[in-house]
Amino acid sequence: MLERLVEILVKGLVEHPDQVKITAVESPRSVTLEVRVADSDMGKVIGRQGRVAKAIRTVVKAAAVKDGRRVMVEFMS
């Protein structure tokens, strides 16, 4: 569910949505979502001073409250 949320948010921002890949690395108490985008789209996903990335993380953390698990979102190219 959280992977799908991040996918929708990120694909709406980038020029190459077909290159967006999200991998979930799960542990008993937390989930790390690794978001990979094209090199040319990295600036759009991070935003000025990281504001877009921070907003995405905030939305995902709010959605994860139901699961009771900690969620981390990492952006990679």
Contacts in CASP RR format, 6 or more apart in sequence:
PFRMAT RR
TARGET T0000
AUTHOR 0000-0000-0000
METHOD contacts of the structure
MODEL  1
MLERLVEILVKGLVEHPDQVKITAVESPRSVTLEVRVADSDMGKVIGRQG
RVAKAIRTVVKAAAVKDGRRVMVEFMS
1 63 0 8 1.000
2 24 0 8 1.000
2 31 0 8 1.000
2 33 0 8 1.000
2 60 0 8 1.000
2 63 0 8 1.000
2 64 0 8 1.000
2 67 0 8 1.000
2 71 0 8 1.000
3 22 0 8 1.000
3 24 0 8 1.000
3 33 0 8 1.000
5 59 0 8 1.000
5 60 0 8 1.000
5 63 0 8 1.000
6 22 0 8 1.000
6 33 0 8 1.000
6 35 0 8 1.000
6 56 0 8 1.000
6 60 0 8 1.000
6 73 0 8 1.000
7 20 0 8 1.000
7 22 0 8 1.000
9 56 0 8 1.000
9 59 0 8 1.000
10 20 0 8 1.000
10 22 0 8 1.000
10 35 0 8 1.000
10 37 0 8 1.000
10 45 0 8 1.000
10 56 0 8 1.000
11 17 0 8 1.000
11 20 0 8 1.000
13 41 0 8 1.000
13 44 0 8 1.000
13 45 0 8 1.000
13 52 0 8 1.000
14 20 0 8 1.000
14 37 0 8 1.000
14 38 0 8 1.000
14 41 0 8 1.000
14 44 0 8 1.000
14 45 0 8 1.000
15 38 0 8 1.000
15 40 0 8 1.000
15 41 0 8 1.000
15 44 0 8 1.000
16 37 0 8 1.000
16 38 0 8 1.000
16 40 0 8 1.000
16 41 0 8 1.000
19 36 0 8 1.000
19 37 0 8 1.000
19 38 0 8 1.000
19 41 0 8 1.000
20 35 0 8 1.000
20 36 0 8 1.000
20 37 0 8 1.000
21 35 0 8 1.000
21 36 0 8 1.000
22 33 0 8 1.000
22 34 0 8 1.000
22 35 0 8 1.000
22 36 0 8 1.000
23 33 0 8 1.000
23 34 0 8 1.000
23 36 0 8 1.000
24 31 0 8 1.000
24 32 0 8 1.000
24 33 0 8 1.000
24 34 0 8 1.000
25 31 0 8 1.000
25 32 0 8 1.000
25 33 0 8 1.000
25 34 0 8 1.000
26 32 0 8 1.000
29 69 0 8 1.000
29 70 0 8 1.000
30 69 0 8 1.000
30 70 0 8 1.000
30 71 0 8 1.000
30 72 0 8 1.000
31 64 0 8 1.000
31 69 0 8 1.000
31 70 0 8 1.000
31 71 0 8 1.000
31 72 0 8 1.000
32 71 0 8 1.000
32 72 0 8 1.000
32 73 0 8 1.000
32 74 0 8 1.000
33 60 0 8 1.000
33 71 0 8 1.000
33 72 0 8 1.000
33 73 0 8 1.000
33 74 0 8 1.000
34 74 0 8 1.000
34 76 0 8 1.000
35 45 0 8 1.000
35 73 0 8 1.000
35 74 0 8 1.000
35 75 0 8 1.000
35 76 0 8 1.000
36 76 0 8 1.000
36 77 0 8 1.000
37 45 0 8 1.000
37 75 0 8 1.000
37 76 0 8 1.000
37 77 0 8 1.000
38 77 0 8 1.000
39 77 0 8 1.000
42 75 0 8 1.000
42 77 0 8 1.000
44 52 0 8 1.000
45 52 0 8 1.000
45 53 0 8 1.000
45 56 0 8 1.000
45 75 0 8 1.000
46 52 0 8 1.000
46 53 0 8 1.000
46 75 0 8 1.000
47 53 0 8 1.000
53 73 0 8 1.000
53 75 0 8 1.000
56 73 0 8 1.000
57 72 0 8 1.000
57 73 0 8 1.000
60 71 0 8 1.000
60 73 0 8 1.000
61 71 0 8 1.000
64 70 0 8 1.000
64 71 0 8 1.000
END
